[in-house]
Amino acid sequence: MHYVKAMMALGLIVAAIPAVAQETPQLDKNDPDAVRCKKFAVIGSLVKKERICRTNAEWRKLSEQQNRDADDLITRSRAGMNPSG
């Protein structure tokens, strides 16, 4: 009897999976809320990769921050090379 109830419950769960999957809207790959994953090499390993997933908006924000940091580093290094400073 328990076996039959368990199988019926499993059947209901399996039947509901496609309905849940259809409720999730498909986002355009360029949508800011779309998740994109990238693989990065792990330092100290020749083969291991780390997979990092973020939204497009998060990747853009991270890239902008890295660009600002690089510009700041270049500006500071040029200021240190300035003979009049």
C-alpha positions as CSV (number, residue, x, y, z in Angstrom):
1,M,0.0,0.0,0.0
2,H,2.8,2.4,0.9
3,Y,4.5,1.5,-2.4
4,V,1.5,2.5,-4.4
5,K,1.1,5.8,-2.6
6,A,4.8,6.6,-3.1
7,M,4.6,5.8,-6.8
8,M,1.5,8.0,-7.2
9,A,3.3,10.9,-5.4
10,L,6.3,10.4,-7.5
11,G,4.1,10.5,-10.6
12,L,2.6,13.7,-9.6
13,I,6.0,15.3,-8.9
14,V,7.3,14.2,-12.3
15,A,4.2,15.4,-14.0
16,A,4.6,18.9,-12.4
17,I,8.2,19.4,-13.5
18,P,7.5,20.5,-17.1
19,A,4.9,22.9,-15.8
20,V,7.4,24.5,-13.4
21,A,10.0,24.7,-16.1
22,Q,7.6,26.5,-18.5
23,E,6.8,29.1,-15.8
24,T,10.3,30.5,-16.0
25,P,10.5,33.1,-18.7
26,Q,13.4,32.7,-21.2
27,L,15.6,35.7,-21.2
28,D,17.5,37.1,-24.1
29,K,21.2,36.3,-23.7
30,N,21.9,40.1,-23.6
31,D,19.3,40.8,-21.0
32,P,20.9,42.3,-17.8
33,D,19.1,39.7,-15.7
34,A,20.2,36.8,-17.8
35,V,22.8,34.6,-16.0
36,R,26.1,33.9,-17.8
37,C,28.7,31.5,-16.6
38,K,32.5,31.8,-17.3
39,K,35.3,29.4,-16.5
40,F,38.6,30.7,-15.0
41,A,41.8,28.8,-14.5
42,V,42.6,28.0,-10.9
43,I,46.0,29.5,-9.8
44,G,48.4,26.7,-9.0
45,S,46.7,24.1,-11.1
46,L,47.4,23.2,-14.7
47,V,43.9,21.7,-15.4
48,K,41.4,22.8,-12.8
49,K,38.9,25.4,-13.8
50,E,36.5,27.3,-11.6
51,R,33.0,28.1,-13.0
52,I,31.5,31.4,-11.9
53,C,28.0,32.4,-12.7
54,R,26.7,36.0,-12.5
55,T,24.0,38.1,-14.2
56,N,25.1,40.2,-17.2
57,A,24.6,43.3,-15.1
58,E,27.0,41.9,-12.4
59,W,29.6,41.0,-15.1
60,R,29.3,44.5,-16.6
61,K,29.6,46.2,-13.1
62,L,32.7,44.0,-12.3
63,S,34.3,44.9,-15.7
64,E,33.7,48.6,-15.1
65,Q,35.2,48.4,-11.6
66,Q,38.3,46.6,-13.0
67,N,38.7,49.3,-15.7
68,R,38.5,52.1,-13.1
69,D,41.1,50.3,-10.9
70,A,43.4,49.9,-13.9
71,D,43.0,53.5,-14.9
72,D,43.7,54.6,-11.3
73,L,46.8,52.4,-11.2
74,I,48.1,53.9,-14.4
75,T,47.4,57.5,-13.3
76,R,49.2,56.9,-10.0
77,S,52.2,55.3,-11.6
78,R,52.5,58.2,-14.1
79,A,52.2,60.7,-11.2
80,G,55.1,59.0,-9.5
81,M,57.2,59.2,-12.7
82,N,56.6,62.9,-13.1
83,P,60.0,64.7,-12.3
84,S,58.2,67.9,-11.3
85,G,56.0,66.2,-8.7
